[in-house]
């Protein structure tokens, strides 16, 4: 039961901003904070523990103040009885899909993307400032290079 999906609520005590985070959102926050590598997928209990330890050092996206708090999101703490969640995006799988394909583990969108060879891309974040990274084309003469660059304004020098 320790590997069950939990939803946590991230709150700012200053401006009362809040966000309910599932495993995907928790991983994104940790990657932005530099606590999780871009391609790593730790076990859920480890992910939750690291998130709770890191939350006081995270800054509020609305007011910019640090010291966010974490609490269980009561309304999302447990899925409805008999509800199955997608292993990739953690969204509920529709009952019609479960009836048509017994034992299915992924929602239709995630399954389709995996079958087409396009696994869900995870966003990479700048190790210096935490902003998103994007691939840019740098042309020099007859050669073309692709480099990761920071999207912050002004951008960091990687």
N, C-alpha and C positions, 0 to 999 in steps of 0.2 A: 504494500500500500504506500510505501515511501516513494515510489516512482509515479504516483498519480499526479496529473496536471493540476496545479494550483494557480490561482490568479491573485496577484498582490496589487494593492493600491498605493501608489506613490503620491505623497502630499507635500505641499509647501506650507509651513505654518505661517509664513509672512503674508502671502497674497491669497491663500486658500485654493491655489491651483491643485488639481488632482488628475491622475491618469490611472486607469486600470490596466495592468500589464500581465500578459500571458508569457509563456516561455520565449516566444519570438521577440516580443518587445523588451523583455528582460535582457536577452542576449544583445539586442541592439544598444541598450543603455550601457551595458558592460563593455561592449566593443568601443563605444564612444569615449568611455572613461579610461580605456587602455587596459582593462582588466581581463579581456578575453581576446584571443587571437581570432582573425577573420574566418578561418576555416575550421576552428575547433567546435566540437559539439559535446560539452560535458554532460554528465548525468544530471537529471533534474534536481536532486537534493543538493548537489554541489552548486549548481546554478543559483538556487534560491539562497543558499548560505552566503555566497560571494556577493549577491545583490544586496542582501540585508546589511552586510558589513560595509559595502561601498556607498550605500544611499546617503549617509551623512556628509559625504564629500562631494556629492552631485549637486549641481546648481539648477535652480528652477528655470525652465525655459521662458517663463512669463516675466518674472521680476529679476532674475539673475542671482538671487541670494542662495547661498549654499545651505546645507543641513536639511535635506529632504528626509521625510520619515516614511517608513514602510509599514503597512498593516495588511491583514488578510482582507480581500474584497469579499464581503459576506455574500453578496448577490451572485457572485461568480465562483464561489469557493468549490462547489461540487456540481458536476453536470446533472441534468435531470436523470432519474433512473432509466436505464436502458439506452442512454444517449452515448454514442461513440464519437470520439474526437479524431480528427485527421492527425496523423503522426507528423506531418510536415508543417501545416499552418495552425494547428490546434483549434480549428473551427469545427462545429458539429457536422457530421455527415448526415445528409437527409435520409429519412426512414425509407423512402422509395429506393434509394441506391442500395441500402443495406438489404432490402428484400430482394432486389434483382441480383445482387452479387453478395451472397452470404460470406462473412469473414473479411470483407474489404477493409483496408486500413488507411486509405487515402481518399480525400474528396475528389470529385470529378476533375476539378481544375488542376490540382497537384498531380493527379495520375496522368492527365493528358500531357502536361508539360514534361513529366519524367519520361513518358513513352516517346515523345518527340525529341528527346535528347537535350531538353532545355531545363535542367534542374533549377530550382529556385535560386536566383542569384542573391547573395548576401551583400549588403553594402559594406565597403571598406571605409575606414575612417582614418584621418590624419593622426599620426602618433604624437604630434606636437600640440595641436589645438583641438582635436576631436571633430573637426568639420568633415563632411563627406569628401571622398576622393573621387575623381573622375579620370577616365582615360582620354588623353589629348594627343593629337597627331602633331609631331614636330618634323617638319620637312627641312632637310639641309642638302641642297644640291640634288643629286640623283637618288638619295636614300631617304627613306621615311622611317621614323621611330615612333613608337607609342609609349608614352610616359604617364605615370600616375601623378596627378597634380591636385593640390588642395583647392577646394571651392570657397574657402573663407575670403572675406573681403577686409583687408588686403590678404592675399594668399601667403602661406608659410613657404619658406625655402626648404624644400625637402632634399 
